[in-house]
């Protein structure tokens, strides 16, 4: 067999990556910056919140790979495991979504044998079929990363962390981990944060806000000027007393604030004046900060959040932008499904031995739509297609339309016993 000759060429030294050309965004430094951006910036927070809320209301299901009875049974089993973990499926998805902020997220696969209700949360299950399911898929925080483990052939083999509160070094084999990342370049496990392109705008915006805050405070408080008596020499750099006195004056001036505790005591003949600027600034900092806010949102196709706030934009434009934003979120959902379908689900089926022998293929995790369809447009489309005979109405179309409209499921989808109960109720 021909052997692999070349190498990927990723900038990796030991278990740490240096693909990022800004030192402040490399490794754990980048984790801290992205955490500050997500937790401390209003626009970034609004963007991430909208993404998470859209994804949290998304429907998830497991689809069988074939029509055989064992295919349906395996799909039902995997779906039951999703909702039989110590953490809810919604909370698990919320943890996974941290890969958007940091570019990557790793989760350890922890199994349990389903033996019914137990006091020990590590064994507790809704089911008592004796099969092995997921106990939980806990995150291994980005802040705890020490390094990635590789073999001599550039294959990722583990994740080493130094987690709080023990701060002991722990290495987890890659077989026990689910790795989620926004994108892959040079097979870098750290992916790329969706906030990366917004970093420059956020950097300048943050500093402008700080300068603006100081400027407003100084405009309100006045520019403090401390005047020493004529006989007091505070400029003699050779006299230790003059040096100490000037340092004390500088500290006094810098600490002047206008608040409920304002006030000052001065020796005789010393004067303190607050000089007002009396003019407007040459630059409109609000407009500049607003410009950076818009660019931050543009980097993730979320600039629609400003429509209406800036007295510009139409409803039609908003609809187009939100549709594009929803498509981008759908791509992130595809990433989550792909990781489960390529690793988590096959391992779950395999760990149960021969119980699912005869599978056509492994069941697949799928996600629903982010946005519901415009019912008026959808109704017009269905009417035209059925009127021309291109589409024949069937149960599948009816079920889809009911889901989009938020209507109850068809009665004939219930079991025979449920139908009898409904008829008796009528």
Secondary structure, 3 states (H helix, E strand, C coil): CCCCCCCCCCCEECCEECCCCCHHHCHHHHHHHHHHHHHHCHHHHHHHHHHHHHHHCCCEEEECCCCCHHHHHHHHHHHHHHCCCCCCHHHHHHHHCHHHHHCEEEEECEEEECCCCCCCCCCCCCCCCCCEEEEECCEECHHHEEEEEECCCCCEEEEEEEECCCCEEEEEEHHHEEEEECCCCCCCCCCCCCCHHHHHHHHHHHHHHHHHHHHHHHHHHCEEEEECCCCCCCCCCCCHHHHHHHHHHHHHHHCCCCCCCCCCCCCCCCEEEEECCCCCCCCCHHHHHHHHHHHHHHCCCCHHHHCCCCCCCCHHHHHHHHHHHHHHHHHHHHHHHHHHHHHHHHHHHHHCHHHHCCCCCCCEEEECCCCCCCHHHHHHHHHHHHHCCCCCCCHHHHHHHHHHHCCCCCHHHCCHHHHHHHHHHC
